[in-house]
């Protein structure tokens, strides 16, 4: 693979957790990696780690709620990467748990701004480069909480239903440009987002997935097998628990799904 044709990946929320693990996973495959975040401290070491892993690094500040900054970072990255944007990963997100009426409404608005508006900003700003590259892939970080609305995670769960719908709609819309749009569906992951998270569902199911698990699943999903290509798989449950819950929900009547989620949440 020549420098002119080196595959590229742009990742939001890349300074820590899933984003950082994903950046390093693609670096190990020789990608040009754009890692962007509001966490400038975490970014200070990311570029060196990407280079050490075998990739080419571009990093910088990015507030995903700011469309102008999103557009500027993508433009800068693609200009430095011979105009290519092979993979765009909407990873940045926040999670706040607790009973809806007890959570500060400003904090809940922030979840909507980052998890929903941030995704819209990324998709809209990245589209011209994705279309120009051809055979590009968008990866949206969804969640098992988009299977059924989750008590004590009501707004977070709702934002992931939003991500699910955006993924499905744009995978259809953008297919004419050869752009594949997929969603990753992990359950709870061992990152800073879950360090202080205590809900009925986390008590029941635990927090067993790691950021490395998700990164490996993302890389695998962007390198689909012939069967996945044939079936045009859009949603990718990550981990055995998520696979069981996701597949069960597809065949369960609504009343049974409600009872199952009520049981898991200790409600």
Secondary structure, 3 states (H helix, E strand, C coil): CCHHHCCEEEEECCCCHHHHHHHHHHHCCCCEEEEEECCHHHHHHHHHHHHHHCCEEEEEECCCCCHHHHHHHHHHHHHHCCCCCCEEEECCCCCCCCCHHHCCHHHHHHHHHHHHHHHHHHHHHHHHHHHHHCCCEEEEECCHHHCCCCCCCHHHHHHHHHHHHHHHHHHHHHHHHCCEEEEEEECCEECHHHCCCCCHHHHHHCCCEEHHHHHHHHHHHCCCCHHHHHHCCCEEEECHHHHHHHHHHHHCCHHHHHHHHHHHCCC
